Structure formats: structure tokens, C-alpha cells
Amino acid sequence: MKKFKTVLILILVIVFALIAYFSFSSNKKTNDVSEDTSSAASFNFSDSIDDNGFWKNITALDYVKLCEYVGISIPSDIHEISDESV
């Protein structure tokens, strides 16, 4: 009987520890989200766009690495368009 009480107390301690951990971690996440939304609300995407509609000093090739696409074979039955669909 003593062993049963010890195991029961150990299980209760673990359950309460998990409840406390998840309640504090969920509070931290909601606080982080509220801070992020306030900074996102003050951000304006149009601030750094030039007259042509592009972002200033940003080139896609600085961030994207293109693969070798020349010579890729694609079967014609995949891209065959019927007269009914046109």
C-alpha cells in the first residue's frame, strides 16, 4: 500500500509539473504574438518600393539559386491541351 501511495504521489507531481510548464509556455507564446503584431502593424511594404514597383536594392538572384533547367524533358501527354478545354 505504501508503494502505491508513492507511485500515485509521483504521478500527481509529474502531472502538476506538466500543467505548470504548458500554462507558462502558452502565456509566453501569446505575449510574443502580441509584440509581433504591433511591430507588423507599423511596417509598411510600400516604403521601400521604387517608381517601377520593385524593391530598392533587392535582386531575386541574391536570394534564389536557379537550377539547370535547360534540357529537362517533359512528356507531351502531360501538357497536351484539348480543343474542348480551349
Summary of the structure (lengths in Angstrom):
residues: 86
radius of gyration: 29.2
end to end distance: 80.0
largest distance: 82.3
contacts: 115
relative contact order: 0.04
helix: 56%
strand: 2%
